[in-house]
Amino acid sequence: MVQIKKPYNILCPWIIVEKCGNAVRREERNMSGLKWGVAIAVCAAFCGAIVLPAARPASEPAPQAQALLTNDPKLIEDLVYANRILFQQKVLDGFGHVSARSDKNPTHFLLSRSMAPALVASNDILEYDSSGEPVDARGRNSYVERYIHAAIYRARPDVKAIVHSHSPDIIPYSVTGTILRPVYHVSAFLRLGAPIFDSHEGFGDTDMLIRDNKLGDALAKVLGNSGIALIRGHGFVAVAESTPVVVYRAIYTQLNARVQTEGMKLGTIKYLTPGEAEKAQAIVEATVGRPWELWKSEVGKIE
């Protein structure tokens, strides 16, 4: 409701006009019709200038729009490339996903809406909070297993990117007790271990998916400080301090599994020593930009 500020009231203009009119009529005999009209107009204008501003409702401050955090376009571009590269390298197929920690809010992360990795474009990337819920889904579906990412980001502040794959080359190492170990220098990061998460231990019969934060936290605990963790009868997760490095680790985890499987058919494998693996990891991961640019060129232009 419009409120009129005191001391004015709704009759105020007419009172003023009436007084003006009386004053004019006293001089009526001495004024021409034209001058009388001008006087009335002046009085009315004066009245409006005084009363109408008071009759306007009190102005309300405009609501402050919440400042939206915009993530670095390069981070989003790298994430799209990661999806496409991992499909092209056959680490991901119609399933699996890759995420990156937000550069604006480190408790949040970026992940595509639920879709095949090969089809991901920049406008498919959503932001998720620390519990794995989308900040603004805009009616789009999310991956059921987004809690893998949420839990690991909570547990590992050093991790900036995560891949989850269902690679069939890895599955045998998740169910046989045979340990995945670094066979050659480009997979030296496996020196940190490849522990196995078994959801049946502690959760009983499940659908084998990491579909909530309890399962996600249990997986993150098994991962510990490693760069890789296997998931029994399911696949694996790779983590790293950047998107290019996590893509590299996911690709060479799968390749190491192939080489190790073939090597065991021939005889006893001599794996990298801890010292060899440490030195090899340092030099190889320092030059990841070389294969990263190659993989990007093979994918081509993205949207």
C-alpha positions in Angstrom: 0.0 0.0 0.0 1.2 3.5 -0.8 1.7 5.6 2.3 1.7 9.4 2.4 4.3 10.9 4.6 3.2 13.5 7.2 2.5 16.4 7.5 0.7 16.0 4.1 -2.6 14.3 3.6 -4.6 13.3 0.6 -6.6 16.6 0.7 -3.5 18.7 0.9 -3.4 19.6 -2.8 -7.0 20.7 -2.9 -6.5 22.9 0.2 -3.6 24.6 -1.4 -5.4 25.0 -4.7 -8.4 26.4 -2.9 -6.2 28.9 -1.0 -4.5 29.9 -4.2 -7.9 30.3 -5.9 -9.2 32.5 -3.1 -6.0 34.6 -3.3 -6.5 35.0 -7.0 -10.2 35.8 -6.8 -9.3 38.7 -4.4 -7.3 40.1 -7.2 -9.7 39.0 -9.9 -11.0 42.4 -10.5 -7.5 43.7 -11.3 -6.5 40.7 -13.5 -7.3 39.6 -17.0 -8.6 36.1 -17.6 -5.3 35.1 -19.0 -3.3 36.2 -15.9 -5.8 34.4 -13.7 -5.3 31.1 -15.5 -1.6 31.4 -15.3 -1.8 32.0 -11.6 -3.9 28.9 -11.1 -1.5 26.8 -13.1 1.5 28.0 -11.1 -0.3 27.1 -7.8 -1.2 23.7 -9.1 2.4 23.0 -10.2 3.8 24.2 -6.9 1.4 21.9 -5.1 2.4 18.9 -7.2 6.1 19.6 -6.6 5.5 19.5 -2.8 3.0 16.7 -2.4 3.6 14.2 -5.2 7.1 13.2 -4.0 5.8 12.7 -0.6 3.1 10.4 -2.0 5.5 8.1 -3.6 6.2 4.8 -1.8 9.6 4.7 0.0 12.1 3.3 -2.3 13.4 -0.2 -1.5 17.0 -1.1 -2.2 17.4 -3.4 -5.2 18.2 -6.9 -4.1 21.9 -7.7 -4.4 22.6 -10.4 -6.9 24.7 -13.2 -5.5 28.2 -13.1 -7.0 28.6 -16.1 -9.3 32.1 -17.7 -9.3 33.3 -18.3 -12.8 35.8 -21.1 -13.2 38.7 -20.6 -15.6 37.6 -21.5 -19.1 41.0 -23.3 -19.6 40.0 -25.6 -16.7 36.7 -26.4 -18.4 38.4 -26.9 -21.8 40.9 -29.3 -20.3 38.1 -31.2 -18.7 36.2 -31.6 -22.0 39.5 -32.7 -23.7 40.0 -35.2 -20.9 36.7 -36.9 -21.5 37.3 -37.1 -25.3 40.9 -38.3 -24.9 40.1 -41.0 -22.4 37.4 -42.3 -24.8 39.7 -42.2 -27.7 42.4 -44.1 -25.8 39.7 -46.6 -24.8 40.0 -46.0 -21.0 36.4 -44.8 -21.0 33.5 -46.0 -23.2 29.9 -45.1 -22.7 30.5 -45.2 -19.0 33.1 -43.6 -16.7 33.8 -40.0 -15.9 36.5 -37.4 -15.1 36.4 -34.4 -12.9 38.5 -31.4 -11.9 38.5 -29.4 -8.6 37.1 -25.9 -9.0 39.8 -23.2 -9.2 37.4 -20.6 -7.6 36.0 -22.7 -4.7 38.3 -25.6 -3.7 35.5 -27.4 -1.9 33.6 -27.7 -5.2 34.4 -29.7 -8.3 33.5 -29.8 -12.0 32.0 -32.8 -13.7 29.9 -33.4 -16.8 26.2 -34.1 -16.6 25.3 -37.8 -17.0 26.3 -38.6 -20.5 28.8 -40.6 -22.6 32.3 -39.1 -22.2 32.9 -38.9 -26.0 30.0 -36.5 -26.4 30.9 -34.0 -23.6 31.1 -30.3 -24.5 31.8 -27.2 -22.4 28.1 -26.5 -21.8 27.7 -30.0 -20.3 30.0 -29.3 -17.4 28.2 -28.8 -14.0 29.6 -27.6 -10.7 29.1 -29.8 -7.6 29.4 -29.0 -3.9 31.5 -30.9 -1.4 28.7 -33.4 -0.7 28.4 -34.2 -4.4 25.3 -32.3 -5.1 24.9 -30.1 -8.2 25.0 -26.3 -7.5 22.6 -25.6 -10.4 21.6 -28.7 -12.3 19.2 -26.8 -14.6 17.1 -29.9 -14.9 20.0 -32.1 -16.0 20.8 -35.5 -14.6 24.0 -36.3 -12.7 26.2 -39.4 -12.6 25.1 -41.8 -9.8 28.8 -42.3 -8.8 29.7 -38.6 -8.4 30.3 -39.4 -4.8 33.6 -41.0 -5.8 34.8 -37.5 -6.7 33.2 -35.7 -3.8 34.7 -38.0 -1.2 38.2 -38.0 -2.6 38.3 -34.2 -2.9 37.3 -34.0 0.7 39.9 -36.5 1.8 42.8 -35.4 -0.4 43.4 -31.6 -0.7 46.3 -32.3 -3.0 44.1 -33.9 -5.6 42.9 -31.6 -8.4 41.6 -34.2 -10.9 40.0 -37.6 -10.8 39.2 -40.3 -13.4 36.9 -43.3 -12.8 37.1 -46.1 -15.4 35.6 -49.6 -15.9 38.6 -50.7 -17.9 38.4 -54.5 -18.5 42.2 -54.7 -18.4 42.1 -53.7 -14.8 39.2 -55.9 -13.6 41.3 -59.1 -13.3 43.7 -57.3 -10.9 40.7 -56.3 -8.7 39.4 -59.9 -8.2 42.4 -62.3 -8.3 44.7 -60.9 -5.6 47.4 -60.4 -8.2 49.0 -57.0 -7.3 49.2 -54.3 -10.1 52.8 -53.1 -10.0 55.0 -50.9 -12.1 56.4 -52.9 -15.0 58.0 -50.0 -16.9 59.1 -46.4 -16.4 56.0 -44.7 -17.8 53.8 -46.4 -15.1 56.2 -45.7 -12.3 53.5 -43.8 -10.3 52.2 -47.3 -9.5 55.0 -47.4 -6.9 52.6 -45.6 -4.6 50.4 -48.8 -4.7 47.2 -49.9 -6.2 45.0 -50.9 -3.2 41.7 -52.6 -3.7 38.4 -51.3 -2.4 35.8 -54.1 -1.8 32.3 -52.7 -1.1 31.2 -56.1 0.2 33.4 -55.6 3.2 31.4 -53.3 5.4 28.4 -52.8 3.1 27.3 -56.4 2.2 25.5 -57.0 -1.1 25.2 -53.8 -3.1 24.7 -52.9 -6.8 28.5 -52.4 -6.9 28.1 -48.7 -7.5 29.6 -45.9 -5.3 26.2 -44.3 -5.0 26.5 -42.3 -1.7 29.0 -40.5 0.5 29.4 -43.5 2.9 30.7 -45.7 0.1 32.7 -42.8 -1.3 34.4 -42.1 2.0 35.2 -45.8 2.3 36.8 -45.8 -1.1 38.8 -42.6 -0.3 40.1 -44.2 2.8 41.4 -47.3 0.9 43.0 -44.9 -1.7 45.0 -43.3 1.0 48.0 -41.4 -0.5 48.1 -43.6 -3.6 47.6 -42.3 -7.1 45.4 -45.3 -8.1 42.8 -47.5 -6.3 41.1 -50.6 -7.8 37.5 -51.3 -7.2 36.6 -55.0 -6.9 34.6 -56.2 -9.9 34.1 -52.6 -11.1 37.1 -50.7 -12.3 39.5 -48.1 -10.8 40.1 -44.5 -9.9 43.1 -42.4 -10.7 43.9 -39.1 -9.0 46.5 -36.4 -9.6 47.4 -32.8 -9.1 46.2 -31.7 -12.6 43.9 -32.8 -15.4 46.7 -33.7 -17.9 48.5 -35.8 -15.3 45.4 -37.7 -14.2 44.7 -38.5 -17.9 48.2 -39.8 -18.3 47.9 -41.9 -15.2 44.6 -43.4 -16.2 46.0 -44.3 -19.7 49.2 -45.8 -18.4 47.5 -47.7 -15.6 45.6 -49.6 -18.2 48.6 -50.1 -20.4 50.7 -51.3 -17.5 47.9 -53.9 -16.7 48.2 -55.2 -20.3 52.0 -55.4 -20.2 52.0 -57.1 -16.8 49.4 -59.6 -17.9 51.4 -60.5 -21.0 54.7 -60.6 -19.0 53.3 -63.0 -16.5 52.5 -65.4 -19.3 56.2 -65.5 -20.2 57.7 -65.9 -16.8 58.6 -64.0 -13.7 58.6 -60.3 -14.0 61.3 -58.1 -12.6 59.4 -55.0 -11.6 60.8 -51.5 -11.1 62.6 -51.1 -7.8 61.3 -48.4 -5.4 64.3 -46.2 -6.2 63.9 -46.7 -10.0 60.2 -46.0 -9.8 60.6 -42.8 -7.8 63.2 -41.4 -10.2 61.2 -42.4 -13.3 58.0 -40.9 -12.0 59.7 -37.6 -11.4 61.1 -37.3 -14.9 58.1 -38.7 -16.8 55.4 -36.7 -15.0 57.5 -33.5 -15.6 57.1 -34.1 -19.4 53.4 -35.0 -19.5 52.7 -31.9 -21.6 54.2 -33.7 -24.6 51.7 -36.6 -24.8 48.9 -34.3 -23.6 49.3 -32.0 -26.6 49.4 -35.0 -28.9 46.2 -36.5 -27.5 44.5 -33.1 -27.8 45.6 -32.8 -31.5 44.2 -36.3 -32.1 40.8 -35.2 -30.7 40.7 -32.0 -32.6 38.7 -28.9 -32.0 36.1 -29.1 -29.2 33.0 -27.1 -28.4 
